[in-house]
Amino acid sequence: KAGWINEKVLGGSDVQVLSENYSNLPDEIWVDGVKQSSASRTITNLSSGEHQVALDYAGITFDDMGRMFQGCVSIKDIEMTGLDSSSVKGMSSMFSGCSSLEWLDLCGLDVSGVVYMNGMFHGCSSLGTLILPNSGASSVLFANAIFIGCTAELQIPAQYETMYSQALVNAINNYTGTKTTY
C-alpha cells in the first residue's frame, strides 16, 4: 500500500525494525497481519523464523531518511513503494550495517532532491539484489563509501549516466560487483 514500509525480518528477542538513531516513528506497526498496540523501533519476543512487518507512513512527508535502518541486523528485505520522499535531502547510512538484508528494491523511491548518500549501503554484506531508483538522482553531491562492504548485484536504470549526478555515476562505475541495467 502507498505510504507503507514492508519488511521481512528474522525473529528474536528485540528485533529492530527502525534505527535507534531515527526519530520519526510510524503511525502504526503490524506484525504478521496483526496491529501492534503501539508503534516502536523494536519488536520484543518475536518467535524464531521469518515475519512480515508493515510500518504505516501514509501521508507522512520525509525530509531526512539518513540512518533510518542503520544497524537493523534482522531485516531480510524491505519494500518502500509509494513513500513520499520527494522532500528528502539525506539518505546517508540509511541501510548501513543491515548485514542480513538480502533484497532491496528502491526503484519507485523519489530521490530527485537527495544530496547526501554517503555510506548508504555500507556493510550490507548479504545483499544479493539492489535495485536502484529509476527517478533522476541528479542532486546527489555526496556518495562516498556508498557501496563499501556491499556485494549486491546492482540493477540500475539503462540511462543512469544521464539521470544520476556525476558523484553517483562515479560510485556506480567504480563498483566492482555485478551490474545490470533495466
Secondary structure, 3 states (H helix, E strand, C coil): CCCEEEEEEEEEEEEECCCCCCCCCCCEEEECCEECCCCCCEEEEEEEEEEEEEEECCCCECCECCCCCCCCCCEEEEECCCCECCCCCECCCCCCCCCCCCEEECCCCCCCCCCECCCCCCCCCCCCEEECCCCCECCCCECCCCCCCCCCEEEECCCHHHHECHHHHHHHHCCCCCEEEC
